[in-house]
Amino acid sequence: MEIVYFTAVGIGLYFISGWVLDRIERARGARFGNRSLIFFAIILVLALVSFQLMQWLLKTG
């Protein structure tokens, strides 16, 4: 069942990262040149934090 949770969270992180990147670009007023690298950095940080939190919650629950 854990694989379903991790997959669902991963899909959600993909869309959230795209939204965060779009908000940053709107606040900046221009698109980034290396947009894919910034997207990767955002999703990496969110994935590390959320997956670690999920592991902790699934072990304690």
N, CA, C and O atoms as a Maestro MAE file, in Angstrom:
{
 s_m_m2io_version
 :::
 2.0.0
}

f_m_ct {
 s_m_title
 :::
 protein
 m_atom[244] {
  # First column is atom index #
  i_m_mmod_type
  r_m_x_coord
  r_m_y_coord
  r_m_z_coord
  i_m_residue_number
  s_m_chain_name
  s_m_pdb_residue_name
  s_m_pdb_atom_name
  i_m_atomic_number
  :::
  1 25 0.816 -1.190 0.000 1 A "MET " " N  " 7
  2 3 0.000 0.000 0.000 1 A "MET " " CA " 6
  3 2 0.861 1.256 0.000 1 A "MET " " C  " 6
  4 15 0.443 2.306 -0.487 1 A "MET " " O  " 8
  5 25 2.078 1.139 0.555 2 A "GLU " " N  " 7
  6 3 2.976 2.291 0.598 2 A "GLU " " CA " 6
  7 2 3.286 2.814 -0.799 2 A "GLU " " C  " 6
  8 15 3.389 4.024 -1.002 2 A "GLU " " O  " 8
  9 25 3.433 1.916 -1.754 3 A "ILE " " N  " 7
  10 3 3.773 2.330 -3.116 3 A "ILE " " CA " 6
  11 2 2.672 3.213 -3.704 3 A "ILE " " C  " 6
  12 15 2.955 4.131 -4.474 3 A "ILE " " O  " 8
  13 25 1.434 2.939 -3.346 4 A "VAL " " N  " 7
  14 3 0.318 3.759 -3.819 4 A "VAL " " CA " 6
  15 2 0.404 5.155 -3.216 4 A "VAL " " C  " 6
  16 15 0.200 6.148 -3.914 4 A "VAL " " O  " 8
  17 25 0.706 5.233 -1.927 5 A "TYR " " N  " 7
  18 3 0.852 6.531 -1.267 5 A "TYR " " CA " 6
  19 2 1.982 7.341 -1.892 5 A "TYR " " C  " 6
  20 15 1.805 8.514 -2.219 5 A "TYR " " O  " 8
  21 25 3.137 6.714 -2.054 6 A "PHE " " N  " 7
  22 3 4.288 7.420 -2.609 6 A "PHE " " CA " 6
  23 2 4.035 7.864 -4.054 6 A "PHE " " C  " 6
  24 15 4.462 8.947 -4.456 6 A "PHE " " O  " 8
  25 25 3.352 7.040 -4.821 7 A "THR " " N  " 7
  26 3 3.033 7.400 -6.202 7 A "THR " " CA " 6
  27 2 2.057 8.572 -6.248 7 A "THR " " C  " 6
  28 15 2.236 9.502 -7.034 7 A "THR " " O  " 8
  29 25 1.042 8.529 -5.422 8 A "ALA " " N  " 7
  30 3 0.061 9.620 -5.386 8 A "ALA " " CA " 6
  31 2 0.708 10.932 -4.948 8 A "ALA " " C  " 6
  32 15 0.426 11.986 -5.518 8 A "ALA " " O  " 8
  33 25 1.563 10.867 -3.949 9 A "VAL " " N  " 7
  34 3 2.257 12.072 -3.490 9 A "VAL " " CA " 6
  35 2 3.209 12.578 -4.564 9 A "VAL " " C  " 6
  36 15 3.325 13.787 -4.765 9 A "VAL " " O  " 8
  37 25 3.890 11.675 -5.255 10 A "GLY " " N  " 7
  38 3 4.793 12.070 -6.333 10 A "GLY " " CA " 6
  39 2 4.065 12.791 -7.459 10 A "GLY " " C  " 6
  40 15 4.566 13.780 -7.995 10 A "GLY " " O  " 8
  41 25 2.899 12.303 -7.814 11 A "ILE " " N  " 7
  42 3 2.097 12.955 -8.855 11 A "ILE " " CA " 6
  43 2 1.655 14.338 -8.386 11 A "ILE " " C  " 6
  44 15 1.705 15.308 -9.142 11 A "ILE " " O  " 8
  45 25 1.229 14.414 -7.144 12 A "GLY " " N  " 7
  46 3 0.842 15.705 -6.583 12 A "GLY " " CA " 6
  47 2 2.006 16.680 -6.546 12 A "GLY " " C  " 6
  48 15 1.834 17.863 -6.836 12 A "GLY " " O  " 8
  49 25 3.183 16.198 -6.193 13 A "LEU " " N  " 7
  50 3 4.370 17.060 -6.143 13 A "LEU " " CA " 6
  51 2 4.726 17.604 -7.520 13 A "LEU " " C  " 6
  52 15 5.207 18.731 -7.641 13 A "LEU " " O  " 8
  53 25 4.495 16.816 -8.542 14 A "TYR " " N  " 7
  54 3 4.763 17.269 -9.908 14 A "TYR " " CA " 6
  55 2 3.925 18.508 -10.229 14 A "TYR " " C  " 6
  56 15 4.442 19.503 -10.739 14 A "TYR " " O  " 8
  57 25 2.636 18.435 -9.928 15 A "PHE " " N  " 7
  58 3 1.750 19.562 -10.221 15 A "PHE " " CA " 6
  59 2 2.010 20.749 -9.295 15 A "PHE " " C  " 6
  60 15 1.956 21.899 -9.731 15 A "PHE " " O  " 8
  61 25 2.287 20.480 -8.033 16 A "ILE " " N  " 7
  62 3 2.591 21.556 -7.095 16 A "ILE " " CA " 6
  63 2 3.874 22.269 -7.493 16 A "ILE " " C  " 6
  64 15 3.952 23.494 -7.405 16 A "ILE " " O  " 8
  65 25 4.880 21.520 -7.927 17 A "SER " " N  " 7
  66 3 6.143 22.130 -8.340 17 A "SER " " CA " 6
  67 2 5.953 23.022 -9.556 17 A "SER " " C  " 6
  68 15 6.544 24.099 -9.631 17 A "SER " " O  " 8
  69 25 5.148 22.595 -10.495 18 A "GLY " " N  " 7
  70 3 4.844 23.418 -11.662 18 A "GLY " " CA " 6
  71 2 4.137 24.691 -11.272 18 A "GLY " " C  " 6
  72 15 4.421 25.757 -11.819 18 A "GLY " " O  " 8
  73 25 3.212 24.591 -10.327 19 A "TRP " " N  " 7
  74 3 2.491 25.763 -9.851 19 A "TRP " " CA " 6
  75 2 3.432 26.733 -9.127 19 A "TRP " " C  " 6
  76 15 3.363 27.944 -9.341 19 A "TRP " " O  " 8
  77 25 4.311 26.196 -8.269 20 A "VAL " " N  " 7
  78 3 5.275 27.034 -7.539 20 A "VAL " " CA " 6
  79 2 6.204 27.739 -8.520 20 A "VAL " " C  " 6
  80 15 6.459 28.934 -8.374 20 A "VAL " " O  " 8
  81 25 6.707 27.028 -9.502 21 A "LEU " " N  " 7
  82 3 7.586 27.633 -10.504 21 A "LEU " " CA " 6
  83 2 6.868 28.739 -11.259 21 A "LEU " " C  " 6
  84 15 7.446 29.797 -11.508 21 A "LEU " " O  " 8
  85 25 5.620 28.505 -11.624 22 A "ASP " " N  " 7
  86 3 4.842 29.521 -12.324 22 A "ASP " " CA " 6
  87 2 4.653 30.766 -11.463 22 A "ASP " " C  " 6
  88 15 4.770 31.887 -11.958 22 A "ASP " " O  " 8
  89 25 4.362 30.576 -10.174 23 A "ARG " " N  " 7
  90 3 4.193 31.712 -9.259 23 A "ARG " " CA " 6
  91 2 5.496 32.503 -9.113 23 A "ARG " " C  " 6
  92 15 5.469 33.733 -9.077 23 A "ARG " " O  " 8
  93 25 6.620 31.816 -9.029 24 A "ILE " " N  " 7
  94 3 7.918 32.498 -8.919 24 A "ILE " " CA " 6
  95 2 8.187 33.303 -10.179 24 A "ILE " " C  " 6
  96 15 8.648 34.442 -10.104 24 A "ILE " " O  " 8
  97 25 7.905 32.720 -11.332 25 A "GLU " " N  " 7
  98 3 8.139 33.422 -12.593 25 A "GLU " " CA " 6
  99 2 7.215 34.632 -12.746 25 A "GLU " " C  " 6
  100 15 7.626 35.664 -13.277 25 A "GLU " " O  " 8
  101 25 5.983 34.508 -12.289 26 A "ARG " " N  " 7
  102 3 5.064 35.658 -12.357 26 A "ARG " " CA " 6
  103 2 5.543 36.784 -11.447 26 A "ARG " " C  " 6
  104 15 5.486 37.955 -11.822 26 A "ARG " " O  " 8
  105 25 6.013 36.433 -10.254 27 A "ALA " " N  " 7
  106 3 6.517 37.453 -9.335 27 A "ALA " " CA " 6
  107 2 7.776 38.110 -9.898 27 A "ALA " " C  " 6
  108 15 8.010 39.302 -9.696 27 A "ALA " " O  " 8
  109 25 8.568 37.335 -10.592 28 A "ARG " " N  " 7
  110 3 9.801 37.848 -11.201 28 A "ARG " " CA " 6
  111 2 9.504 38.705 -12.425 28 A "ARG " " C  " 6
  112 15 10.221 39.665 -12.706 28 A "ARG " " O  " 8
  113 25 8.455 38.359 -13.144 29 A "GLY " " N  " 7
  114 3 8.070 39.112 -14.328 29 A "GLY " " CA " 6
  115 2 8.653 38.572 -15.616 29 A "GLY " " C  " 6
  116 15 8.442 39.160 -16.677 29 A "GLY " " O  " 8
  117 25 9.377 37.474 -15.555 30 A "ALA " " N  " 7
  118 3 9.964 36.860 -16.751 30 A "ALA " " CA " 6
  119 2 10.190 35.376 -16.485 30 A "ALA " " C  " 6
  120 15 10.264 34.935 -15.338 30 A "ALA " " O  " 8
  121 25 10.299 34.617 -17.576 31 A "ARG " " N  " 7
  122 3 10.570 33.186 -17.437 31 A "ARG " " CA " 6
  123 2 12.057 32.951 -17.222 31 A "ARG " " C  " 6
  124 15 12.892 33.723 -17.693 31 A "ARG " " O  " 8
  125 25 12.374 31.901 -16.523 32 A "PHE " " N  " 7
  126 3 13.768 31.532 -16.293 32 A "PHE " " CA " 6
  127 2 14.351 30.874 -17.537 32 A "PHE " " C  " 6
  128 15 13.641 30.216 -18.297 32 A "PHE " " O  " 8
  129 25 15.644 31.060 -17.732 33 A "GLY " " N  " 7
  130 3 16.315 30.426 -18.860 33 A "GLY " " CA " 6
  131 2 16.437 28.918 -18.665 33 A "GLY " " C  " 6
  132 15 16.154 28.143 -19.579 33 A "GLY " " O  " 8
  133 25 16.854 28.512 -17.486 34 A "ASN " " N  " 7
  134 3 17.001 27.083 -17.160 34 A "ASN " " CA " 6
  135 2 15.810 26.628 -16.335 34 A "ASN " " C  " 6
  136 15 15.951 26.215 -15.184 34 A "ASN " " O  " 8
  137 25 14.660 26.710 -16.932 35 A "ARG " " N  " 7
  138 3 13.403 26.410 -16.235 35 A "ARG " " CA " 6
  139 2 13.363 24.978 -15.709 35 A "ARG " " C  " 6
  140 15 12.856 24.738 -14.613 35 A "ARG " " O  " 8
  141 25 13.879 24.043 -16.463 36 A "SER " " N  " 7
  142 3 13.822 22.635 -16.041 36 A "SER " " CA " 6
  143 2 14.707 22.376 -14.826 36 A "SER " " C  " 6
  144 15 14.367 21.538 -13.991 36 A "SER " " O  " 8
  145 25 15.820 23.066 -14.709 37 A "LEU " " N  " 7
  146 3 16.687 22.894 -13.538 37 A "LEU " " CA " 6
  147 2 16.031 23.446 -12.277 37 A "LEU " " C  " 6
  148 15 16.141 22.856 -11.203 37 A "LEU " " O  " 8
  149 25 15.365 24.554 -12.410 38 A "ILE " " N  " 7
  150 3 14.680 25.141 -11.264 38 A "ILE " " CA " 6
  151 2 13.496 24.267 -10.863 38 A "ILE " " C  " 6
  152 15 13.238 24.077 -9.674 38 A "ILE " " O  " 8
  153 25 12.776 23.735 -11.850 39 A "PHE " " N  " 7
  154 3 11.685 22.801 -11.568 39 A "PHE " " CA " 6
  155 2 12.225 21.579 -10.839 39 A "PHE " " C  " 6
  156 15 11.618 21.113 -9.874 39 A "PHE " " O  " 8
  157 25 13.353 21.061 -11.290 40 A "PHE " " N  " 7
  158 3 13.964 19.891 -10.650 40 A "PHE " " CA " 6
  159 2 14.340 20.196 -9.208 40 A "PHE " " C  " 6
  160 15 14.114 19.372 -8.322 40 A "PHE " " O  " 8
  161 25 14.908 21.367 -8.965 41 A "ALA " " N  " 7
  162 3 15.300 21.737 -7.602 41 A "ALA " " CA " 6
  163 2 14.080 21.833 -6.689 41 A "ALA " " C  " 6
  164 15 14.118 21.381 -5.545 41 A "ALA " " O  " 8
  165 25 13.005 22.419 -7.195 42 A "ILE " " N  " 7
  166 3 11.780 22.550 -6.394 42 A "ILE " " CA " 6
  167 2 11.201 21.179 -6.074 42 A "ILE " " C  " 6
  168 15 10.871 20.901 -4.921 42 A "ILE " " O  " 8
  169 25 11.075 20.326 -7.073 43 A "ILE " " N  " 7
  170 3 10.465 19.013 -6.838 43 A "ILE " " CA " 6
  171 2 11.376 18.131 -5.978 43 A "ILE " " C  " 6
  172 15 10.888 17.303 -5.209 43 A "ILE " " O  " 8
  173 25 12.683 18.303 -6.102 44 A "LEU " " N  " 7
  174 3 13.613 17.520 -5.283 44 A "LEU " " CA " 6
  175 2 13.450 17.856 -3.807 44 A "LEU " " C  " 6
  176 15 13.353 16.959 -2.970 44 A "LEU " " O  " 8
  177 25 13.421 19.121 -3.494 45 A "VAL " " N  " 7
  178 3 13.273 19.537 -2.094 45 A "VAL " " CA " 6
  179 2 11.925 19.071 -1.541 45 A "VAL " " C  " 6
  180 15 11.856 18.517 -0.445 45 A "VAL " " O  " 8
  181 25 10.865 19.299 -2.302 46 A "LEU " " N  " 7
  182 3 9.542 18.880 -1.843 46 A "LEU " " CA " 6
  183 2 9.454 17.357 -1.682 46 A "LEU " " C  " 6
  184 15 8.841 16.871 -0.731 46 A "LEU " " O  " 8
  185 25 10.056 16.614 -2.592 47 A "ALA " " N  " 7
  186 3 10.010 15.150 -2.518 47 A "ALA " " CA " 6
  187 2 10.788 14.629 -1.315 47 A "ALA " " C  " 6
  188 15 10.315 13.741 -0.606 47 A "ALA " " O  " 8
  189 25 11.971 15.174 -1.084 48 A "LEU " " N  " 7
  190 3 12.761 14.717 0.059 48 A "LEU " " CA " 6
  191 2 12.037 14.967 1.371 48 A "LEU " " C  " 6
  192 15 12.007 14.103 2.247 48 A "LEU " " O  " 8
  193 25 11.461 16.140 1.502 49 A "VAL " " N  " 7
  194 3 10.748 16.476 2.739 49 A "VAL " " CA " 6
  195 2 9.481 15.632 2.887 49 A "VAL " " C  " 6
  196 15 9.248 15.047 3.945 49 A "VAL " " O  " 8
  197 25 8.673 15.567 1.848 50 A "SER " " N  " 7
  198 3 7.393 14.858 1.968 50 A "SER " " CA " 6
  199 2 7.574 13.347 2.096 50 A "SER " " C  " 6
  200 15 6.845 12.705 2.852 50 A "SER " " O  " 8
  201 25 8.524 12.771 1.378 51 A "PHE " " N  " 7
  202 3 8.724 11.324 1.482 51 A "PHE " " CA " 6
  203 2 9.301 10.942 2.843 51 A "PHE " " C  " 6
  204 15 8.951 9.899 3.395 51 A "PHE " " O  " 8
  205 25 10.183 11.779 3.387 52 A "GLN " " N  " 7
  206 3 10.710 11.519 4.724 52 A "GLN " " CA " 6
  207 2 9.587 11.604 5.757 52 A "GLN " " C  " 6
  208 15 9.503 10.778 6.666 52 A "GLN " " O  " 8
  209 25 8.735 12.601 5.609 53 A "LEU " " N  " 7
  210 3 7.585 12.746 6.505 53 A "LEU " " CA " 6
  211 2 6.640 11.559 6.370 53 A "LEU " " C  " 6
  212 15 6.123 11.063 7.372 53 A "LEU " " O  " 8
  213 25 6.409 11.099 5.148 54 A "MET " " N  " 7
  214 3 5.534 9.942 4.941 54 A "MET " " CA " 6
  215 2 6.113 8.692 5.583 54 A "MET " " C  " 6
  216 15 5.382 7.924 6.209 54 A "MET " " O  " 8
  217 25 7.407 8.479 5.439 55 A "GLN " " N  " 7
  218 3 8.034 7.312 6.055 55 A "GLN " " CA " 6
  219 2 7.881 7.354 7.580 55 A "GLN " " C  " 6
  220 15 7.594 6.338 8.213 55 A "GLN " " O  " 8
  221 25 8.073 8.526 8.149 56 A "TRP " " N  " 7
  222 3 7.949 8.676 9.595 56 A "TRP " " CA " 6
  223 2 6.510 8.411 10.038 56 A "TRP " " C  " 6
  224 15 6.278 7.726 11.034 56 A "TRP " " O  " 8
  225 25 5.548 8.955 9.294 57 A "LEU " " N  " 7
  226 3 4.139 8.757 9.653 57 A "LEU " " CA " 6
  227 2 3.698 7.305 9.477 57 A "LEU " " C  " 6
  228 15 2.927 6.793 10.287 57 A "LEU " " O  " 8
  229 25 4.178 6.640 8.429 58 A "LEU " " N  " 7
  230 3 3.771 5.250 8.203 58 A "LEU " " CA " 6
  231 2 4.393 4.308 9.217 58 A "LEU " " C  " 6
  232 15 3.803 3.275 9.533 58 A "LEU " " O  " 8
  233 25 5.574 4.636 9.737 59 A "LYS " " N  " 7
  234 3 6.189 3.781 10.748 59 A "LYS " " CA " 6
  235 2 5.579 3.991 12.128 59 A "LYS " " C  " 6
  236 15 5.501 3.052 12.920 59 A "LYS " " O  " 8
  237 25 5.151 5.206 12.421 60 A "THR " " N  " 7
  238 3 4.577 5.475 13.729 60 A "THR " " CA " 6
  239 2 3.087 5.178 13.778 60 A "THR " " C  " 6
  240 15 2.521 5.016 14.860 60 A "THR " " O  " 8
  241 25 2.448 5.104 12.619 61 A "GLY " " N  " 7
  242 3 0.991 4.925 12.590 61 A "GLY " " CA " 6
  243 2 0.535 3.544 12.588 61 A "GLY " " C  " 6
  244 15 -0.670 3.293 12.565 61 A "GLY " " O  " 8
  :::
 }
 m_bond[243] {
  # First column is bond index #
  i_m_from
  i_m_to
  i_m_order
  :::
  1 1 2 1
  2 2 3 1
  3 3 4 2
  4 3 5 1
  5 5 6 1
  6 6 7 1
  7 7 8 2
  8 7 9 1
  9 9 10 1
  10 10 11 1
  11 11 12 2
  12 11 13 1
  13 13 14 1
  14 14 15 1
  15 15 16 2
  16 15 17 1
  17 17 18 1
  18 18 19 1
  19 19 20 2
  20 19 21 1
  21 21 22 1
  22 22 23 1
  23 23 24 2
  24 23 25 1
  25 25 26 1
  26 26 27 1
  27 27 28 2
  28 27 29 1
  29 29 30 1
  30 30 31 1
  31 31 32 2
  32 31 33 1
  33 33 34 1
  34 34 35 1
  35 35 36 2
  36 35 37 1
  37 37 38 1
  38 38 39 1
  39 39 40 2
  40 39 41 1
  41 41 42 1
  42 42 43 1
  43 43 44 2
  44 43 45 1
  45 45 46 1
  46 46 47 1
  47 47 48 2
  48 47 49 1
  49 49 50 1
  50 50 51 1
  51 51 52 2
  52 51 53 1
  53 53 54 1
  54 54 55 1
  55 55 56 2
  56 55 57 1
  57 57 58 1
  58 58 59 1
  59 59 60 2
  60 59 61 1
  61 61 62 1
  62 62 63 1
  63 63 64 2
  64 63 65 1
  65 65 66 1
  66 66 67 1
  67 67 68 2
  68 67 69 1
  69 69 70 1
  70 70 71 1
  71 71 72 2
  72 71 73 1
  73 73 74 1
  74 74 75 1
  75 75 76 2
  76 75 77 1
  77 77 78 1
  78 78 79 1
  79 79 80 2
  80 79 81 1
  81 81 82 1
  82 82 83 1
  83 83 84 2
  84 83 85 1
  85 85 86 1
  86 86 87 1
  87 87 88 2
  88 87 89 1
  89 89 90 1
  90 90 91 1
  91 91 92 2
  92 91 93 1
  93 93 94 1
  94 94 95 1
  95 95 96 2
  96 95 97 1
  97 97 98 1
  98 98 99 1
  99 99 100 2
  100 99 101 1
  101 101 102 1
  102 102 103 1
  103 103 104 2
  104 103 105 1
  105 105 106 1
  106 106 107 1
  107 107 108 2
  108 107 109 1
  109 109 110 1
  110 110 111 1
  111 111 112 2
  112 111 113 1
  113 113 114 1
  114 114 115 1
  115 115 116 2
  116 115 117 1
  117 117 118 1
  118 118 119 1
  119 119 120 2
  120 119 121 1
  121 121 122 1
  122 122 123 1
  123 123 124 2
  124 123 125 1
  125 125 126 1
  126 126 127 1
  127 127 128 2
  128 127 129 1
  129 129 130 1
  130 130 131 1
  131 131 132 2
  132 131 133 1
  133 133 134 1
  134 134 135 1
  135 135 136 2
  136 135 137 1
  137 137 138 1
  138 138 139 1
  139 139 140 2
  140 139 141 1
  141 141 142 1
  142 142 143 1
  143 143 144 2
  144 143 145 1
  145 145 146 1
  146 146 147 1
  147 147 148 2
  148 147 149 1
  149 149 150 1
  150 150 151 1
  151 151 152 2
  152 151 153 1
  153 153 154 1
  154 154 155 1
  155 155 156 2
  156 155 157 1
  157 157 158 1
  158 158 159 1
  159 159 160 2
  160 159 161 1
  161 161 162 1
  162 162 163 1
  163 163 164 2
  164 163 165 1
  165 165 166 1
  166 166 167 1
  167 167 168 2
  168 167 169 1
  169 169 170 1
  170 170 171 1
  171 171 172 2
  172 171 173 1
  173 173 174 1
  174 174 175 1
  175 175 176 2
  176 175 177 1
  177 177 178 1
  178 178 179 1
  179 179 180 2
  180 179 181 1
  181 181 182 1
  182 182 183 1
  183 183 184 2
  184 183 185 1
  185 185 186 1
  186 186 187 1
  187 187 188 2
  188 187 189 1
  189 189 190 1
  190 190 191 1
  191 191 192 2
  192 191 193 1
  193 193 194 1
  194 194 195 1
  195 195 196 2
  196 195 197 1
  197 197 198 1
  198 198 199 1
  199 199 200 2
  200 199 201 1
  201 201 202 1
  202 202 203 1
  203 203 204 2
  204 203 205 1
  205 205 206 1
  206 206 207 1
  207 207 208 2
  208 207 209 1
  209 209 210 1
  210 210 211 1
  211 211 212 2
  212 211 213 1
  213 213 214 1
  214 214 215 1
  215 215 216 2
  216 215 217 1
  217 217 218 1
  218 218 219 1
  219 219 220 2
  220 219 221 1
  221 221 222 1
  222 222 223 1
  223 223 224 2
  224 223 225 1
  225 225 226 1
  226 226 227 1
  227 227 228 2
  228 227 229 1
  229 229 230 1
  230 230 231 1
  231 231 232 2
  232 231 233 1
  233 233 234 1
  234 234 235 1
  235 235 236 2
  236 235 237 1
  237 237 238 1
  238 238 239 1
  239 239 240 2
  240 239 241 1
  241 241 242 1
  242 242 243 1
  243 243 244 2
  :::
 }
}
